Amino acid sequence: MELRETTKQDTACIKTTTPVEKLPEVFGKGYMEIMEVIGKQGIQPTGAPYALYLNDDMSNLQIEFGFPVAGTVEKEGRVEPGEIPEGKAAVDMHKGPYDTIGDAYNRLMAFIKEKGVEPTGISYEIYLNDPGETPPEELETEIYFPLYT
């Protein structure tokens, strides 16, 4: 765990609301939709997929998810431009299945309290490997809690 300065990254994303149990389906279809749109627009991803969580209501999660990109994506269907925010963030790496990621969130919240910093209320995850090709115990997810400065 660490405190880290992050830089703003332009993204191609989908913004939606969904219950937490539907995330695998929403992400599966959505990431493919984004790749199709940016491919048509001649834009390539510049990094791993992400998901930004704008609230913590597990039955009605407000999310933005997609890929960092170089350039500006033109809105097409549900795909639109977005951004991963810049600024100070508390960061942790979770290794293992997505259904155990809550432990990492709890550790990160304890770290934030210990450091005496204040989270903004949003969080985001960056998925460093593909769950379709990686065993669940080997999945790596960076978790970011942007902080007030």
Secondary structure in CASP SS format (residue, H / E / C, confidence):
PFRMAT SS
TARGET T0000
AUTHOR 0000-0000-0000
METHOD secondary structure of the structure
MODEL  1
M C 1.00
E E 1.00
L E 1.00
R E 1.00
E E 1.00
T E 1.00
T C 1.00
K C 1.00
Q E 1.00
D E 1.00
T E 1.00
A E 1.00
C E 1.00
I E 1.00
K E 1.00
T E 1.00
T E 1.00
T E 1.00
P C 1.00
V H 1.00
E H 1.00
K H 1.00
L H 1.00
P H 1.00
E H 1.00
V H 1.00
F H 1.00
G H 1.00
K H 1.00
G H 1.00
Y H 1.00
M H 1.00
E H 1.00
I H 1.00
M H 1.00
E H 1.00
V H 1.00
I H 1.00
G H 1.00
K H 1.00
Q C 1.00
G C 1.00
I C 1.00
Q C 1.00
P E 1.00
T C 1.00
G C 1.00
A C 1.00
P C 1.00
Y E 1.00
A E 1.00
L E 1.00
Y E 1.00
L C 1.00
N C 1.00
D C 1.00
D C 1.00
M C 1.00
S C 1.00
N C 1.00
L E 1.00
Q E 1.00
I E 1.00
E E 1.00
F E 1.00
G E 1.00
F E 1.00
P E 1.00
V E 1.00
A C 1.00
G C 1.00
T C 1.00
V C 1.00
E C 1.00
K C 1.00
E E 1.00
G C 1.00
R C 1.00
V E 1.00
E E 1.00
P E 1.00
G E 1.00
E E 1.00
I E 1.00
P C 1.00
E C 1.00
G E 1.00
K E 1.00
A E 1.00
A E 1.00
V E 1.00
D E 1.00
M E 1.00
H E 1.00
K E 1.00
G C 1.00
P C 1.00
Y H 1.00
D H 1.00
T H 1.00
I H 1.00
G H 1.00
D H 1.00
A H 1.00
Y H 1.00
N H 1.00
R H 1.00
L H 1.00
M H 1.00
A H 1.00
F H 1.00
I H 1.00
K H 1.00
E H 1.00
K H 1.00
G C 1.00
V C 1.00
E C 1.00
P E 1.00
T C 1.00
G C 1.00
I C 1.00
S E 1.00
Y E 1.00
E E 1.00
I E 1.00
Y E 1.00
L C 1.00
N C 1.00
D C 1.00
P C 1.00
G C 1.00
E C 1.00
T C 1.00
P C 1.00
P H 1.00
E H 1.00
E H 1.00
L C 1.00
E E 1.00
T E 1.00
E E 1.00
I E 1.00
Y E 1.00
F E 1.00
P E 1.00
L E 1.00
Y C 1.00
T C 1.00
END
